Amino acid sequence: MKYSLRLLSIAGLALGLLASTHAATETYNIDPVHSSVGFSIRHVFSKVPGNFTKFSGTIVLDRANLEKSSVEATIEIKSLDTRSAKRDSDVQGADYFDSANHPTITFKSTSWKKTGADTYDVTGALTIKGITKTVVLQTKLLGFGPGLMGAYVSGWEATTTLKRHDFGVAGPAWLGTAIGEEVAVTIGIEADLKK
């Protein structure tokens, strides 16, 4: 009888630990209305900004240890906006993103490394134009708290620098060096806790 009670006690403890582990994980959906995915690249001497207006993703967080967290996101290339319809069409074409054959950019994290009180290096697989490379997002946690309309939200900022030729986004040969090689990426995220 005592042995059976002890087994039941151990089983109950294990179930409790599993339940607490599960409860520690929170899933947040990226809110595209209150988020941004922007970039800038050199054009001759100045830098031209642009952004993507359609994207989605989820952030799965372990609040007790954010280094155990993960993020996945998808960006629609046809939502590119550089404030020039002709340029947007050109950049979506075969010489650059080839959106007809590769309509999305995807990112899936593989690790989070704490670098400061509220900063992390989020390493992951970035796929552009069918080419996947490892990139690091320098990420800052802005906070957690109640948002509008009853949502509970988390806020994030992230930056990285990409080399466009690494992903086959070369452009026509006649451009030469008129367009820079490095692309500065700036991301602002507000994400809603999934109910």
PARO-986433 format. One record per residue (C-alpha): residue in three letters; y negated, x negated, z. Coordinates in nm, 2 decimals, always signed. Each point is the difference from the previous one (the first is absolute). Layout:
BEGIN
<node type="ALA" yy="Y" xx="X" zz="Z"/>
...
% end
This chain:
BEGIN
<node type="MET" yy="+0.00" xx="+0.00" zz="+0.00"/>
<node type="LYS" yy="-0.24" xx="-0.28" zz="+0.09"/>
<node type="TYR" yy="+0.09" xx="-0.18" zz="-0.32"/>
<node type="SER" yy="-0.07" xx="+0.31" zz="-0.21"/>
<node type="LEU" yy="-0.34" xx="+0.05" zz="+0.18"/>
<node type="ARG" yy="-0.08" xx="-0.37" zz="-0.07"/>
<node type="LEU" yy="+0.08" xx="+0.04" zz="-0.37"/>
<node type="LEU" yy="-0.22" xx="+0.31" zz="-0.02"/>
<node type="SER" yy="-0.28" xx="-0.18" zz="+0.18"/>
<node type="ILE" yy="+0.02" xx="-0.30" zz="-0.25"/>
<node type="ALA" yy="+0.01" xx="+0.25" zz="-0.29"/>
<node type="GLY" yy="-0.30" xx="+0.18" zz="+0.13"/>
<node type="LEU" yy="-0.19" xx="-0.33" zz="+0.04"/>
<node type="ALA" yy="+0.09" xx="-0.10" zz="-0.36"/>
<node type="LEU" yy="-0.12" xx="+0.33" zz="-0.13"/>
<node type="GLY" yy="-0.32" xx="-0.03" zz="+0.19"/>
<node type="LEU" yy="-0.07" xx="-0.34" zz="-0.14"/>
<node type="LEU" yy="+0.07" xx="+0.12" zz="-0.35"/>
<node type="ALA" yy="-0.24" xx="+0.29" zz="+0.05"/>
<node type="SER" yy="-0.27" xx="-0.22" zz="+0.14"/>
<node type="THR" yy="+0.04" xx="-0.24" zz="-0.29"/>
<node type="HIS" yy="-0.03" xx="+0.28" zz="-0.25"/>
<node type="ALA" yy="-0.30" xx="+0.15" zz="+0.18"/>
<node type="ALA" yy="-0.17" xx="-0.34" zz="-0.03"/>
<node type="THR" yy="-0.01" xx="+0.02" zz="-0.38"/>
<node type="GLU" yy="-0.29" xx="+0.19" zz="-0.16"/>
<node type="THR" yy="-0.04" xx="+0.08" zz="-0.37"/>
<node type="TYR" yy="-0.35" xx="+0.02" zz="-0.14"/>
<node type="ASN" yy="-0.08" xx="+0.13" zz="-0.35"/>
<node type="ILE" yy="-0.29" xx="-0.17" zz="-0.18"/>
<node type="ASP" yy="-0.29" xx="+0.24" zz="-0.05"/>
<node type="PRO" yy="-0.14" xx="-0.08" zz="-0.35"/>
<node type="VAL" yy="-0.32" xx="+0.21" zz="+0.06"/>
<node type="HIS" yy="-0.10" xx="-0.23" zz="+0.29"/>
<node type="SER" yy="+0.15" xx="-0.33" zz="-0.14"/>
<node type="SER" yy="-0.09" xx="-0.24" zz="-0.27"/>
<node type="VAL" yy="+0.17" xx="-0.26" zz="-0.22"/>
<node type="GLY" yy="-0.27" xx="-0.23" zz="-0.16"/>
<node type="PHE" yy="-0.02" xx="-0.33" zz="-0.18"/>
<node type="SER" yy="-0.24" xx="-0.23" zz="-0.16"/>
<node type="ILE" yy="+0.04" xx="-0.27" zz="-0.27"/>
<node type="ARG" yy="-0.24" xx="-0.24" zz="-0.16"/>
<node type="HIS" yy="-0.15" xx="+0.10" zz="-0.34"/>
<node type="VAL" yy="-0.18" xx="-0.30" zz="-0.16"/>
<node type="PHE" yy="-0.21" xx="-0.09" zz="+0.31"/>
<node type="SER" yy="-0.02" xx="+0.33" zz="+0.21"/>
<node type="LYS" yy="+0.27" xx="+0.19" zz="+0.16"/>
<node type="VAL" yy="+0.10" xx="+0.35" zz="-0.12"/>
<node type="PRO" yy="+0.14" xx="+0.25" zz="+0.26"/>
<node type="GLY" yy="+0.26" xx="+0.27" zz="-0.06"/>
<node type="ASN" yy="+0.23" xx="+0.22" zz="+0.19"/>
<node type="PHE" yy="+0.30" xx="+0.23" zz="-0.03"/>
<node type="THR" yy="-0.05" xx="+0.37" zz="+0.10"/>
<node type="LYS" yy="+0.36" xx="+0.12" zz="+0.02"/>
<node type="PHE" yy="+0.25" xx="-0.16" zz="+0.24"/>
<node type="SER" yy="+0.24" xx="+0.09" zz="+0.27"/>
<node type="GLY" yy="+0.21" xx="-0.16" zz="+0.26"/>
<node type="THR" yy="+0.15" xx="+0.00" zz="+0.35"/>
<node type="ILE" yy="-0.03" xx="-0.23" zz="+0.30"/>
<node type="VAL" yy="+0.28" xx="+0.00" zz="+0.25"/>
<node type="LEU" yy="-0.13" xx="-0.14" zz="+0.33"/>
<node type="ASP" yy="+0.16" xx="-0.12" zz="+0.32"/>
<node type="ARG" yy="-0.30" xx="+0.02" zz="+0.23"/>
<node type="ALA" yy="+0.17" xx="-0.21" zz="+0.27"/>
<node type="ASN" yy="+0.05" xx="-0.28" zz="-0.25"/>
<node type="LEU" yy="-0.19" xx="+0.03" zz="-0.33"/>
<node type="GLU" yy="+0.18" xx="-0.30" zz="-0.14"/>
<node type="LYS" yy="+0.30" xx="+0.24" zz="-0.05"/>
<node type="SER" yy="-0.21" xx="+0.23" zz="-0.22"/>
<node type="SER" yy="+0.02" xx="+0.06" zz="-0.37"/>
<node type="VAL" yy="-0.21" xx="+0.14" zz="-0.28"/>
<node type="GLU" yy="+0.07" xx="+0.12" zz="-0.36"/>
<node type="ALA" yy="-0.26" xx="+0.10" zz="-0.25"/>
<node type="THR" yy="-0.04" xx="+0.11" zz="-0.36"/>
<node type="ILE" yy="-0.31" xx="-0.02" zz="-0.22"/>
<node type="GLU" yy="-0.04" xx="+0.19" zz="-0.33"/>
<node type="ILE" yy="-0.15" xx="-0.24" zz="-0.26"/>
<node type="LYS" yy="-0.15" xx="+0.29" zz="-0.20"/>
<node type="SER" yy="-0.23" xx="+0.07" zz="+0.29"/>
<node type="LEU" yy="-0.18" xx="-0.33" zz="-0.06"/>
<node type="ASP" yy="-0.38" xx="+0.03" zz="+0.02"/>
<node type="THR" yy="-0.23" xx="-0.28" zz="-0.09"/>
<node type="ARG" yy="-0.30" xx="+0.22" zz="-0.09"/>
<node type="SER" yy="+0.06" xx="-0.05" zz="-0.37"/>
<node type="ALA" yy="+0.24" xx="+0.24" zz="-0.19"/>
<node type="LYS" yy="+0.05" xx="-0.25" zz="-0.28"/>
<node type="ARG" yy="+0.08" xx="-0.28" zz="+0.23"/>
<node type="ASP" yy="+0.23" xx="+0.22" zz="+0.21"/>
<node type="SER" yy="+0.19" xx="+0.09" zz="-0.32"/>
<node type="ASP" yy="+0.02" xx="-0.37" zz="-0.11"/>
<node type="VAL" yy="+0.13" xx="-0.12" zz="+0.34"/>
<node type="GLN" yy="+0.26" xx="+0.28" zz="+0.01"/>
<node type="GLY" yy="+0.12" xx="-0.12" zz="-0.34"/>
<node type="ALA" yy="+0.28" xx="-0.23" zz="-0.11"/>
<node type="ASP" yy="-0.21" xx="-0.32" zz="+0.03"/>
<node type="TYR" yy="-0.05" xx="+0.06" zz="+0.37"/>
<node type="PHE" yy="+0.19" xx="+0.25" zz="+0.22"/>
<node type="ASP" yy="+0.19" xx="+0.17" zz="-0.28"/>
<node type="SER" yy="-0.01" xx="+0.33" zz="+0.19"/>
<node type="ALA" yy="+0.20" xx="+0.18" zz="-0.27"/>
<node type="ASN" yy="+0.31" xx="-0.20" zz="+0.10"/>
<node type="HIS" yy="-0.10" xx="-0.10" zz="+0.36"/>
<node type="PRO" yy="-0.19" xx="+0.30" zz="+0.14"/>
<node type="THR" yy="+0.00" xx="-0.11" zz="+0.37"/>
<node type="ILE" yy="-0.06" xx="-0.30" zz="+0.23"/>
<node type="THR" yy="+0.23" xx="+0.00" zz="+0.30"/>
<node type="PHE" yy="-0.01" xx="-0.19" zz="+0.33"/>
<node type="LYS" yy="+0.28" xx="-0.02" zz="+0.26"/>
<node type="SER" yy="-0.04" xx="-0.21" zz="+0.31"/>
<node type="THR" yy="+0.27" xx="-0.24" zz="+0.12"/>
<node type="SER" yy="-0.16" xx="-0.13" zz="+0.32"/>
<node type="TRP" yy="-0.30" xx="+0.04" zz="+0.23"/>
<node type="LYS" yy="-0.13" xx="-0.31" zz="+0.19"/>
<node type="LYS" yy="-0.25" xx="+0.03" zz="+0.27"/>
<node type="THR" yy="-0.29" xx="-0.24" zz="-0.05"/>
<node type="GLY" yy="-0.26" xx="+0.12" zz="+0.25"/>
<node type="ALA" yy="-0.08" xx="+0.27" zz="+0.25"/>
<node type="ASP" yy="+0.00" xx="+0.27" zz="-0.27"/>
<node type="THR" yy="+0.08" xx="-0.19" zz="-0.32"/>
<node type="TYR" yy="+0.33" xx="-0.05" zz="-0.19"/>
<node type="ASP" yy="+0.13" xx="-0.18" zz="-0.31"/>
<node type="VAL" yy="+0.19" xx="+0.28" zz="-0.18"/>
<node type="THR" yy="+0.23" xx="-0.17" zz="-0.25"/>
<node type="GLY" yy="+0.17" xx="+0.20" zz="-0.27"/>
<node type="ALA" yy="+0.12" xx="+0.05" zz="-0.35"/>
<node type="LEU" yy="-0.28" xx="+0.10" zz="-0.25"/>
<node type="THR" yy="+0.11" xx="+0.12" zz="-0.34"/>
<node type="ILE" yy="-0.25" xx="+0.02" zz="-0.29"/>
<node type="LYS" yy="+0.10" xx="+0.04" zz="-0.36"/>
<node type="GLY" yy="+0.37" xx="-0.04" zz="+0.09"/>
<node type="ILE" yy="-0.06" xx="-0.34" zz="+0.17"/>
<node type="THR" yy="+0.07" xx="-0.03" zz="+0.37"/>
<node type="LYS" yy="-0.17" xx="-0.27" zz="+0.22"/>
<node type="THR" yy="-0.02" xx="-0.06" zz="+0.37"/>
<node type="VAL" yy="-0.36" xx="+0.05" zz="+0.13"/>
<node type="VAL" yy="-0.16" xx="+0.00" zz="+0.34"/>
<node type="LEU" yy="-0.25" xx="+0.26" zz="+0.10"/>
<node type="GLN" yy="-0.24" xx="-0.12" zz="+0.28"/>
<node type="THR" yy="-0.01" xx="+0.32" zz="+0.19"/>
<node type="LYS" yy="-0.21" xx="+0.13" zz="+0.29"/>
<node type="LEU" yy="+0.08" xx="+0.30" zz="+0.22"/>
<node type="LEU" yy="-0.32" xx="+0.20" zz="+0.05"/>
<node type="GLY" yy="+0.15" xx="+0.24" zz="+0.26"/>
<node type="PHE" yy="+0.19" xx="+0.32" zz="+0.08"/>
<node type="GLY" yy="-0.14" xx="+0.33" zz="+0.10"/>
<node type="PRO" yy="-0.07" xx="+0.37" zz="-0.07"/>
<node type="GLY" yy="-0.15" xx="+0.06" zz="-0.35"/>
<node type="LEU" yy="-0.14" xx="+0.32" zz="-0.14"/>
<node type="MET" yy="+0.19" xx="+0.33" zz="-0.04"/>
<node type="GLY" yy="+0.24" xx="-0.09" zz="+0.28"/>
<node type="ALA" yy="+0.15" xx="-0.30" zz="-0.17"/>
<node type="TYR" yy="+0.09" xx="-0.32" zz="+0.19"/>
<node type="VAL" yy="-0.09" xx="-0.30" zz="-0.21"/>
<node type="SER" yy="+0.02" xx="-0.38" zz="-0.02"/>
<node type="GLY" yy="-0.25" xx="-0.22" zz="-0.18"/>
<node type="TRP" yy="+0.06" xx="-0.33" zz="-0.19"/>
<node type="GLU" yy="-0.17" xx="-0.26" zz="-0.21"/>
<node type="ALA" yy="+0.18" xx="-0.25" zz="-0.23"/>
<node type="THR" yy="-0.10" xx="-0.27" zz="-0.24"/>
<node type="THR" yy="+0.18" xx="-0.24" zz="-0.23"/>
<node type="THR" yy="-0.07" xx="-0.20" zz="-0.32"/>
<node type="LEU" yy="+0.23" xx="+0.02" zz="-0.30"/>
<node type="LYS" yy="+0.03" xx="-0.20" zz="-0.32"/>
<node type="ARG" yy="+0.01" xx="+0.24" zz="-0.29"/>
<node type="HIS" yy="+0.21" xx="-0.23" zz="-0.23"/>
<node type="ASP" yy="+0.27" xx="+0.00" zz="+0.28"/>
<node type="PHE" yy="+0.06" xx="+0.37" zz="-0.09"/>
<node type="GLY" yy="-0.04" xx="-0.03" zz="-0.38"/>
<node type="VAL" yy="-0.35" xx="+0.16" zz="+0.01"/>
<node type="ALA" yy="-0.14" xx="-0.25" zz="-0.25"/>
<node type="GLY" yy="-0.23" xx="+0.19" zz="-0.24"/>
<node type="PRO" yy="-0.06" xx="-0.10" zz="-0.36"/>
<node type="ALA" yy="+0.00" xx="-0.37" zz="-0.08"/>
<node type="TRP" yy="-0.35" xx="+0.01" zz="-0.15"/>
<node type="LEU" yy="-0.15" xx="+0.07" zz="+0.34"/>
<node type="GLY" yy="+0.08" xx="-0.36" zz="+0.11"/>
<node type="THR" yy="-0.15" xx="-0.07" zz="+0.35"/>
<node type="ALA" yy="-0.26" xx="+0.28" zz="-0.02"/>
<node type="ILE" yy="+0.21" xx="+0.20" zz="+0.25"/>
<node type="GLY" yy="+0.10" xx="-0.17" zz="+0.33"/>
<node type="GLU" yy="+0.35" xx="-0.08" zz="+0.10"/>
<node type="GLU" yy="-0.03" xx="+0.11" zz="+0.37"/>
<node type="VAL" yy="-0.02" xx="+0.37" zz="+0.10"/>
<node type="ALA" yy="-0.14" xx="+0.08" zz="+0.35"/>
<node type="VAL" yy="+0.17" xx="+0.31" zz="+0.14"/>
<node type="THR" yy="-0.15" xx="+0.20" zz="+0.28"/>
<node type="ILE" yy="+0.18" xx="+0.30" zz="+0.16"/>
<node type="GLY" yy="-0.12" xx="+0.25" zz="+0.25"/>
<node type="ILE" yy="+0.25" xx="+0.24" zz="+0.14"/>
<node type="GLU" yy="-0.01" xx="+0.31" zz="+0.22"/>
<node type="ALA" yy="+0.35" xx="+0.14" zz="+0.06"/>
<node type="ASP" yy="+0.10" xx="+0.33" zz="+0.16"/>
<node type="LEU" yy="+0.29" xx="+0.02" zz="+0.25"/>
<node type="LYS" yy="+0.28" xx="+0.19" zz="-0.16"/>
<node type="LYS" yy="+0.08" xx="+0.32" zz="+0.20"/>
% end
